[in-house]
Amino acid sequence: MSDPVPYVIDTGENLPVEALFSGDRDQVVVAVRITPVYGQVDLGLLAKVVDEANQRDFALVREQLFRDEWLLCVFEAYDED
């Protein structure tokens, strides 16, 4: 079995926040699953990802719905200025 891709987040377990939001990056693009069961929207995982990003000085700047079950999110590092 291959390792999960860190830029596709479908569960909150073992969320690779250090790999995603490292200090040497200016921008991170991830796909977050928002409809895990039976097509019902669950924003809990998205909230967890956004909270972790904010704690590591990244802000959600854009998002785009993809196939009704994923939200593509662009995070950018806070400016030093």
C-alpha positions as CSV (number, residue, x, y, z in Angstrom):
1,M,0.0,0.0,0.0
2,S,1.3,3.4,-0.9
3,D,1.7,6.3,1.6
4,P,-1.2,8.8,1.5
5,V,-0.6,12.0,-0.5
6,P,-0.3,14.8,2.0
7,Y,-2.1,17.3,-0.2
8,V,-5.3,15.2,-0.2
9,I,-7.0,15.2,3.2
10,D,-9.9,12.8,3.7
11,T,-9.6,12.2,7.4
12,G,-8.5,14.1,10.5
13,E,-6.5,11.2,11.8
14,N,-2.8,11.6,11.4
15,L,-3.2,15.0,9.6
16,P,0.4,15.7,8.3
17,V,0.4,19.4,9.4
18,E,4.2,19.6,9.7
19,A,4.6,18.3,6.2
20,L,1.9,20.6,4.8
21,F,2.6,23.8,6.5
22,S,6.3,24.0,6.9
23,G,8.1,27.3,7.3
24,D,9.9,27.1,4.0
25,R,6.7,27.3,1.9
26,D,4.8,30.4,0.8
27,Q,1.8,28.7,-0.5
28,V,0.0,25.3,0.0
29,V,-2.8,23.8,-2.1
30,V,-4.8,21.0,-0.6
31,A,-8.0,19.1,-1.3
32,V,-10.2,18.6,1.7
33,R,-13.0,16.1,1.7
34,I,-16.2,17.8,2.8
35,T,-18.8,15.0,2.1
36,P,-17.4,11.9,3.8
37,V,-20.7,10.0,4.2
38,Y,-23.8,9.7,2.1
39,G,-23.4,13.1,0.5
40,Q,-23.9,15.1,3.7
41,V,-21.7,18.1,4.1
42,D,-19.4,17.9,7.1
43,L,-17.2,21.0,7.6
44,G,-15.4,19.6,10.7
45,L,-12.4,18.4,8.8
46,L,-12.1,21.6,6.9
47,A,-12.3,23.6,10.2
48,K,-9.5,21.4,11.6
49,V,-7.3,22.0,8.6
50,V,-7.9,25.7,8.7
51,D,-7.2,25.9,12.4
52,E,-3.9,24.0,12.0
53,A,-2.9,26.2,9.1
54,N,-3.6,29.4,11.2
55,Q,-1.6,28.1,14.1
56,R,1.4,27.7,11.7
57,D,1.0,31.2,10.2
58,F,-0.9,30.3,7.0
59,A,-4.2,31.8,6.0
60,L,-6.9,30.4,3.7
61,V,-7.0,32.8,0.7
62,R,-9.1,30.9,-1.9
63,E,-11.3,27.8,-2.2
64,Q,-13.1,26.0,-5.0
65,L,-15.6,23.2,-4.9
66,F,-14.5,20.1,-6.8
67,R,-16.9,17.3,-7.7
68,D,-19.3,18.1,-4.8
69,E,-17.2,16.2,-2.3
70,W,-13.9,18.0,-2.2
71,L,-12.9,21.6,-1.5
72,L,-9.7,22.8,-3.1
73,C,-8.0,25.2,-0.7
74,V,-5.2,27.6,-1.2
75,F,-3.3,28.7,1.9
76,E,-0.6,31.4,1.9
77,A,1.9,32.2,4.6
78,Y,1.4,35.4,6.5
79,D,3.5,38.3,5.4
80,E,6.4,39.2,7.6
81,D,5.6,43.0,7.1
